[in-house]
Amino acid sequence: MSPLDAGPSILPRDILYIHTVSHSTIMTLPSFDPPQYDELREWWKTYRGNTDVLRLILEVQSQRYAIAEMRKMADAARRQAAEEAPELLGKGRALPKLHRRLEQELKRGGRIYPEPKLSKAEAERIKVPPRRYD
């Protein structure tokens, strides 16, 4: 039985695949909270001289950019499939699963770009008034 068949306790993101020429080994990762954007920025400043830590931070951010780009591609594929082959979007099909998985990873990693700097006038212009429940 594969670790992926163990049920919802182990997600594909929790498994590290180490591939070699002769075989692959599966290592289950422990549960952890991913570092958020602000935390990565702080580490970047704190560990400025440690090239290994900086490389890891760059790798995390690079993978998050790649996942965001792949999600855009999956969005385009879904739109095209909706027009040309709607049967590809049915329950249990690969394209919706891929889209869902990419979305999970983006939510898990949190914000990947810096917050835009707004002037006070811009912030007031886009401010959403509180919702009233009368």
C-alpha positions in Angstrom: 0.0 0.0 0.0 1.3 3.4 -1.0 1.5 6.2 1.7 -0.9 8.1 -0.6 -3.5 5.4 -0.1 -3.4 5.9 3.7 -6.2 8.5 3.6 -6.6 12.2 4.3 -3.9 12.3 7.0 -1.1 12.3 4.4 -1.3 14.7 1.6 1.0 14.6 -1.5 2.7 17.7 -0.2 3.7 15.8 3.0 5.7 13.2 1.0 9.2 13.9 -0.2 10.2 11.8 -3.2 13.9 11.1 -3.5 14.6 9.6 -7.0 17.7 7.7 -7.9 18.6 5.8 -11.0 17.6 2.4 -9.6 14.6 3.2 -7.4 12.7 5.9 -5.5 12.3 6.2 -1.7 9.3 7.9 -0.1 9.9 9.9 3.1 6.8 11.3 4.9 7.4 14.9 6.2 6.2 15.9 9.6 3.3 18.3 9.9 4.5 22.0 9.9 3.4 25.5 9.3 5.0 26.9 6.2 7.0 30.2 6.6 4.9 33.2 5.5 6.2 36.0 3.3 6.9 38.4 6.2 8.8 35.6 8.0 10.9 34.9 4.9 11.7 38.6 4.6 12.8 38.7 8.3 15.0 35.7 7.8 16.5 37.3 4.7 17.6 40.2 6.9 18.6 38.2 9.9 20.7 35.6 8.1 22.2 37.9 5.5 25.6 36.3 5.6 24.5 32.7 5.5 24.4 31.7 1.9 22.7 28.3 2.6 19.8 29.9 4.4 19.5 32.6 1.7 19.4 29.9 -1.0 16.6 28.0 0.8 14.6 31.2 1.1 15.1 31.9 -2.6 14.0 28.3 -3.4 10.8 28.6 -1.3 9.9 31.9 -3.0 10.8 30.5 -6.4 8.6 27.5 -5.9 5.7 29.7 -4.8 6.1 31.8 -7.9 6.1 28.7 -10.0 2.9 27.3 -8.3 1.2 30.7 -8.9 2.2 30.6 -12.6 1.0 27.0 -12.9 -2.3 27.9 -11.4 -2.7 30.6 -14.1 -2.0 28.0 -16.7 -4.5 25.6 -15.1 -7.1 28.4 -15.0 -6.6 28.9 -18.8 -6.8 25.2 -19.4 -10.1 25.0 -17.4 -11.6 27.9 -19.4 -10.5 26.2 -22.7 -11.9 22.9 -21.5 -15.2 24.5 -20.6 -15.5 25.8 -24.1 -14.1 22.8 -26.1 -14.3 19.7 -23.9 -16.5 20.2 -20.8 -16.3 16.4 -20.0 -12.8 17.1 -18.9 -14.1 19.1 -16.0 -16.3 16.3 -14.5 -16.0 15.1 -10.9 -12.8 13.1 -10.3 -11.2 14.2 -13.5 -7.5 15.3 -13.5 -7.9 18.9 -14.5 -10.2 19.9 -11.6 -8.0 17.9 -9.2 -4.9 19.7 -10.4 -6.6 23.1 -10.0 -7.7 22.3 -6.5 -4.3 21.0 -5.5 -2.5 24.2 -6.8 -5.1 26.3 -5.0 -4.4 24.4 -1.7 -0.7 25.0 -2.0 -1.1 28.7 -2.8 -3.4 29.1 0.3 -1.0 27.1 2.4 1.9 29.3 1.5 0.0 32.5 2.0 0.9 35.8 0.3 3.9 35.6 -2.1 4.2 39.2 -3.1 4.8 42.3 -1.0 1.8 44.3 0.0 1.4 47.3 -2.4 2.3 50.6 -0.8 -0.8 52.9 -1.0 -1.0 56.6 -0.4 -3.6 57.7 2.2 -5.8 59.0 -0.6 -5.6 55.6 -2.4 -6.3 53.7 0.8 -9.4 55.8 1.5 -10.6 55.5 -2.1 -10.6 51.7 -2.0 -11.7 51.3 1.6 -14.7 49.0 1.9 -17.3 50.3 4.3 -18.3 47.9 7.1 -21.3 45.7 6.3 -24.4 46.5 8.2 -26.7 43.8 9.5 -29.9 45.5 10.4 
